Amino acid sequence: MRNALIYLALLFGCISVSAQDADTLAVQDSASAPEGRSIRMNGAFLQPLQERDSVLIADQLFYGFELKQVEEGTMFALPEWKNDERGGVQAISPWIVDTVKVKTQKKGMPRLLDLRGKLLITSFDEGDYELPQIMVGRLSKDGVIDTLVFDPMRLEVRTMPVDTATFVPHDIKEQIRYPVTFEEIVPWIGAFWALALVVIVSVCLVIIHKRKDDPEYVRKDPPHIVALRELDKYRGNKMWTPEKQKAFYSGVTDALREYMDARYGVPAMEMTTAEIFDDMKSKDVPAELLADARELFERADFVKFAKYVASEEDNASVLPLAVRFVTETYQADVESNDGGEN
């Protein structure tokens, strides 16, 4: 049996197909034929992909065979198609095997398959051709080997007829230029404005980012508002304990130093107490208020540098004095400006 299969494979130079599932080949069952016999089958089919009255050059057709009621488990060997390099009919696909129909029999009996095998062929040369005979080797599930022979078919390939009497050659036409429509322009206009919007937004963001840290464009609150907001952080007596007095006095005096710098132009943050009030004498500040402020700064110096512990009475007077210094100097400035305008 093995030798017979090897002989059959060498004879056809073919590929094996098993009728096992919906992707396998199907043939007309003739298991009653003697083993090793060639069985003449009905003719093969030739089916064009495009329905025409005739076959033209480069038309594609299916060439193959149909087999019906093949028992499941039957093996087949399909012939190999070799294209001629000189032209003629060419196969442009391998064998394609489809299961057309599956019939279920009684329980315990194999299914019967209707199969269709085909090649996709074409020709680029005009002429009449006799297609090769289709010889399919079959090995039944019982081990019987047969050769199924399908009669060949003829293929007539034609070209389009040319009327030589009225035919007039023409030059190659130039490319047709169609007018541009509004629908074609709209996407480009939308893309342009979208890009322009992105550029404008990007430029604005860059300008805003640069101006954010530029003192010329940063909006600042008036000096007295900044000072009062900072002094408000030290409201209450929680900062009066000895271990917190240094931070309390430093915070209050620093707020007043920044106010003097912004309000009067005195660089108080880099000056000592004596230097600050020597410069402040020339400013329009009431002498009594300036003396009280100087006393506050001197007491703060003792607390910060001499570890002096101020009394609760002194601590309670710190914040009201600082607030009074800011508000009175600001009010004096407002009144002077109002008087000048009047």
C-alpha positions as CSV (number, residue, x, y, z in Angstrom):
1,M,0.0,0.0,0.0
2,R,2.8,2.4,0.8
3,N,4.5,1.8,-2.5
4,A,1.3,2.5,-4.3
5,L,0.9,5.8,-2.6
6,I,4.5,6.8,-3.4
7,Y,4.0,5.8,-7.0
8,L,0.9,7.9,-7.2
9,A,2.6,10.9,-5.8
10,L,5.5,10.7,-8.2
11,L,3.2,10.1,-11.1
12,F,1.2,13.3,-10.7
13,G,3.7,15.5,-8.9
14,C,0.7,16.6,-6.9
15,I,-0.5,17.8,-3.5
16,S,-2.6,15.8,-1.0
17,V,-6.0,16.8,0.1
18,S,-8.2,15.0,2.7
19,A,-12.0,15.1,2.8
20,Q,-12.2,15.7,6.5
21,D,-13.9,19.0,7.0
22,A,-15.5,22.0,5.3
23,D,-12.1,23.1,3.7
24,T,-11.4,19.8,1.9
25,L,-12.0,18.4,-1.6
26,A,-15.0,16.3,-2.7
27,V,-15.4,13.7,-5.5
28,Q,-18.0,11.4,-7.0
29,D,-17.7,8.2,-5.0
30,S,-16.9,5.1,-7.1
31,A,-15.5,2.8,-4.5
32,S,-16.9,-0.2,-6.4
33,A,-14.3,0.3,-9.2
34,P,-11.4,-2.1,-9.2
35,E,-8.3,-1.1,-7.2
36,G,-5.7,0.9,-9.3
37,R,-8.2,1.6,-12.1
38,S,-8.5,4.9,-14.0
39,I,-12.0,6.1,-13.7
40,R,-13.4,8.4,-16.4
41,M,-15.4,11.2,-14.9
42,N,-17.6,13.9,-16.3
43,G,-15.9,16.8,-18.0
44,A,-14.2,19.6,-16.1
45,F,-15.8,23.0,-15.8
46,L,-14.5,26.4,-17.1
47,Q,-16.1,29.4,-15.5
48,P,-15.2,33.0,-16.4
49,L,-15.1,35.6,-13.6
50,Q,-16.7,38.1,-15.9
51,E,-19.7,37.0,-17.9
52,R,-19.0,37.7,-21.6
53,D,-19.9,36.3,-24.9
54,S,-16.3,35.5,-25.5
55,V,-13.0,35.3,-23.5
56,L,-10.7,38.3,-24.0
57,I,-7.0,38.6,-23.3
58,A,-6.2,38.8,-19.6
59,D,-9.7,37.6,-18.6
60,Q,-9.6,35.3,-15.6
61,L,-11.4,32.0,-15.4
62,F,-11.8,29.1,-13.0
63,Y,-10.8,25.7,-14.4
64,G,-11.5,22.6,-12.3
65,F,-13.8,19.8,-11.4
66,E,-16.7,18.8,-9.1
67,L,-17.1,15.7,-7.1
68,K,-20.2,14.7,-5.2
69,Q,-21.0,12.4,-2.3
70,V,-17.5,11.7,-1.2
71,E,-17.2,9.8,2.1
72,E,-15.5,11.7,4.8
73,G,-11.9,10.5,5.3
74,T,-11.1,10.0,1.6
75,M,-7.7,11.3,0.5
76,F,-7.0,13.0,-2.8
77,A,-3.8,14.0,-4.7
78,L,-4.2,17.0,-7.1
79,P,-2.1,17.4,-10.2
80,E,0.5,20.2,-10.4
81,W,0.1,22.9,-13.0
82,K,3.3,24.1,-14.7
83,N,3.2,27.4,-16.5
84,D,4.9,27.6,-19.9
85,E,7.5,30.4,-19.9
86,R,6.7,31.0,-23.6
87,G,3.2,32.1,-22.8
88,G,-0.2,30.5,-23.4
89,V,-2.5,29.7,-20.5
90,Q,-1.1,30.6,-17.1
91,A,-2.3,29.5,-13.7
92,I,-2.3,32.5,-11.3
93,S,-3.4,30.7,-8.2
94,P,-2.8,27.3,-6.5
95,W,-5.6,24.8,-6.2
96,I,-8.6,26.1,-4.4
97,V,-10.8,23.4,-2.8
98,D,-14.3,24.2,-1.4
99,T,-16.9,22.1,0.3
100,V,-20.1,22.9,-1.5
101,K,-22.5,20.7,0.5
102,V,-22.3,18.3,3.5
103,K,-24.8,15.5,3.8
104,T,-25.2,13.7,7.2
105,Q,-26.1,10.0,7.1
106,K,-27.3,7.7,9.8
107,K,-25.6,7.5,13.1
108,G,-22.2,5.7,12.7
109,M,-21.9,6.3,9.0
110,P,-19.5,9.0,7.5
111,R,-20.8,12.2,6.2
112,L,-21.0,12.7,2.4
113,L,-19.3,15.8,0.9
114,D,-19.8,17.7,-2.4
115,L,-16.5,19.2,-3.3
116,R,-15.2,21.6,-5.9
117,G,-11.6,22.0,-6.9
118,K,-10.4,24.8,-9.2
119,L,-7.5,26.9,-10.5
120,L,-7.6,30.5,-11.5
121,I,-6.2,30.8,-15.0
122,T,-5.7,33.5,-17.6
123,S,-3.9,34.1,-20.9
124,F,-2.2,37.1,-22.4
125,D,-1.9,35.7,-25.9
126,E,-4.6,35.3,-28.5
127,G,-5.3,31.8,-29.7
128,D,-7.1,28.5,-29.2
129,Y,-5.8,26.3,-26.4
130,E,-6.6,22.8,-25.1
131,L,-6.3,22.9,-21.4
132,P,-4.5,20.0,-19.7
133,Q,-6.4,16.9,-18.6
134,I,-7.2,16.9,-14.8
135,M,-6.1,13.6,-13.2
136,V,-6.9,13.3,-9.5
137,G,-5.6,10.5,-7.4
138,R,-7.9,9.1,-4.7
139,L,-7.2,7.0,-1.7
140,S,-10.4,5.8,0.1
141,K,-10.5,5.3,3.8
142,D,-10.4,1.5,3.1
143,G,-7.1,1.9,1.3
144,V,-8.4,1.6,-2.3
145,I,-6.4,3.7,-4.8
146,D,-8.0,5.1,-7.9
147,T,-7.2,7.8,-10.5
148,L,-10.1,10.0,-11.5
149,V,-9.7,11.4,-15.0
150,F,-11.5,14.5,-16.1
151,D,-11.7,15.3,-19.9
152,P,-9.9,18.5,-20.9
153,M,-11.6,21.6,-22.2
154,R,-10.8,24.1,-25.0
155,L,-10.2,27.8,-24.4
156,E,-10.5,30.4,-27.1
157,V,-8.9,33.7,-26.3
158,R,-9.6,36.7,-28.5
159,T,-8.7,40.4,-28.6
160,M,-10.9,43.4,-29.2
161,P,-11.4,43.8,-33.0
162,V,-10.1,47.0,-34.6
163,D,-11.9,48.7,-37.4
164,T,-9.0,49.3,-39.7
165,A,-11.2,51.1,-42.3
166,T,-12.3,53.9,-40.1
167,F,-9.6,53.9,-37.4
168,V,-7.8,57.2,-37.0
169,P,-4.8,57.4,-34.6
170,H,-4.8,60.2,-32.1
171,D,-2.2,61.8,-30.0
172,I,-2.1,61.1,-26.3
173,K,-4.4,63.5,-24.5
174,E,-3.1,65.9,-22.0
175,Q,-4.1,65.5,-18.4
176,I,-7.6,67.0,-17.8
177,R,-7.5,69.9,-15.3
178,Y,-10.8,70.2,-13.5
179,P,-11.8,73.5,-11.8
180,V,-11.3,73.6,-8.0
181,T,-14.6,73.5,-6.2
182,F,-15.6,75.2,-2.9
183,E,-15.9,71.8,-1.2
184,E,-12.2,71.2,-1.9
185,I,-11.1,74.6,-0.6
186,V,-13.0,74.4,2.7
187,P,-10.7,71.9,4.4
188,W,-7.7,73.9,3.5
189,I,-9.3,77.1,4.8
190,G,-10.2,75.4,8.0
191,A,-6.7,74.0,8.4
192,F,-5.2,77.4,7.9
193,W,-7.4,79.1,10.5
194,A,-6.8,76.3,13.0
195,L,-3.0,76.6,12.5
196,A,-3.3,80.4,12.8
197,L,-5.3,80.0,16.1
198,V,-2.7,77.7,17.5
199,V,0.1,80.1,16.6
200,I,-1.8,83.1,18.2
201,V,-2.5,81.2,21.4
202,S,1.1,80.0,21.6
203,V,2.4,83.5,21.2
204,C,0.0,84.8,23.9
205,L,1.0,82.1,26.3
206,V,4.7,82.9,25.8
207,I,4.1,86.6,26.3
208,I,2.1,86.0,29.5
209,H,4.7,83.7,30.9
210,K,7.5,86.3,30.2
211,R,5.5,89.1,31.8
212,K,4.5,87.1,34.8
213,D,7.9,87.7,36.4
214,D,8.5,91.1,34.9
215,P,8.0,93.8,37.6
216,E,6.8,96.3,34.9
217,Y,3.7,94.1,34.2
218,V,3.1,92.4,37.5
219,R,0.2,94.1,39.4
220,K,1.2,94.8,42.9
221,D,-0.9,95.8,45.9
222,P,-0.3,99.2,47.5
223,P,2.4,99.1,50.2
224,H,0.0,99.6,53.1
225,I,-2.2,96.7,51.9
226,V,0.8,94.4,51.8
227,A,2.0,95.5,55.2
228,L,-1.4,95.2,56.9
229,R,-1.9,91.7,55.3
230,E,1.5,90.6,56.7
231,L,0.8,92.1,60.1
232,D,-2.5,90.3,60.3
233,K,-0.6,87.0,60.5
234,Y,0.7,87.9,64.0
235,R,-2.7,88.7,65.5
236,G,-3.4,87.0,68.9
237,N,-1.3,86.2,71.9
238,K,0.0,82.8,70.8
239,M,3.2,84.4,69.6
240,W,4.0,86.0,73.0
241,T,5.5,83.0,74.6
242,P,9.2,83.4,75.3
243,E,10.3,80.7,72.8
244,K,8.2,82.5,70.0
245,Q,8.9,86.1,70.8
246,K,11.9,86.2,68.5
247,A,9.8,85.1,65.5
248,F,7.0,87.5,66.5
249,Y,9.2,90.6,66.7
250,S,11.1,89.7,63.6
251,G,8.0,89.2,61.6
252,V,6.4,92.5,62.7
253,T,9.6,94.6,62.2
254,D,10.3,93.0,58.8
255,A,6.7,93.9,57.6
256,L,7.4,97.5,58.7
257,R,10.8,97.5,57.0
258,E,9.3,96.4,53.7
259,Y,6.6,99.1,54.1
260,M,9.2,101.8,54.6
261,D,11.1,100.6,51.6
262,A,8.1,100.6,49.3
263,R,6.4,103.7,50.8
264,Y,9.4,106.0,51.4
265,G,12.2,104.4,49.4
266,V,14.3,103.7,52.4
267,P,16.3,100.4,52.0
268,A,15.3,99.3,55.5
269,M,15.9,95.6,55.0
270,E,19.7,96.2,54.7
271,M,20.0,98.9,57.4
272,T,20.3,98.9,61.2
273,T,17.7,100.5,63.4
274,A,19.7,103.6,63.9
275,E,20.3,104.0,60.1
276,I,16.6,103.5,59.4
277,F,15.3,106.2,61.7
278,D,18.1,108.6,60.8
279,D,16.8,108.4,57.2
280,M,13.1,108.5,58.3
281,K,13.6,111.9,60.0
282,S,13.6,113.6,56.7
283,K,10.3,111.9,55.7
284,D,6.9,113.3,56.4
285,V,6.2,111.2,59.5
286,P,4.9,112.6,62.8
287,A,7.7,112.8,65.4
288,E,5.7,111.0,68.1
289,L,4.8,108.2,65.8
290,L,8.4,107.8,64.6
291,A,9.6,107.7,68.2
292,D,7.2,105.0,69.1
293,A,8.2,103.0,66.0
294,R,11.9,103.4,67.0
295,E,11.2,102.2,70.5
296,L,9.5,99.1,69.0
297,F,12.5,98.4,66.7
298,E,15.0,98.8,69.6
299,R,12.9,96.4,71.8
300,A,12.8,93.9,68.9
301,D,16.7,94.1,68.6
302,F,16.9,93.2,72.3
303,V,14.6,90.3,71.9
304,K,16.4,89.0,68.7
305,F,20.0,89.6,69.7
306,A,20.2,89.9,73.5
307,K,17.7,87.2,74.5
308,Y,15.5,89.8,76.2
309,V,12.0,88.5,77.2
310,A,9.4,91.2,76.8
311,S,6.5,91.6,79.1
312,E,2.9,90.8,78.1
313,E,2.1,94.5,78.2
314,D,4.9,95.3,75.8
315,N,3.9,92.4,73.5
316,A,0.2,93.6,73.5
317,S,1.3,97.0,72.3
318,V,3.5,95.7,69.4
319,L,0.8,94.9,66.8
320,P,-1.4,98.0,67.4
321,L,1.6,100.3,67.2
322,A,2.7,98.7,63.9
323,V,-0.8,99.0,62.4
324,R,-1.1,102.6,63.6
325,F,2.2,103.4,61.9
326,V,1.1,102.1,58.6
327,T,-2.4,103.5,58.6
328,E,-1.5,107.0,59.8
329,T,1.3,107.4,57.3
330,Y,-0.9,106.2,54.6
331,Q,-3.8,108.5,55.6
332,A,-1.4,111.4,55.7
333,D,-0.3,110.6,52.2
334,V,-3.9,110.4,51.0
335,E,-4.8,113.7,52.6
336,S,-1.8,115.5,51.2
337,N,-2.7,114.2,47.7
338,D,-6.4,115.3,48.1
339,G,-5.3,118.7,49.3
340,G,-3.0,119.1,46.3
341,E,-5.7,118.2,43.9
342,N,-8.1,120.7,45.5
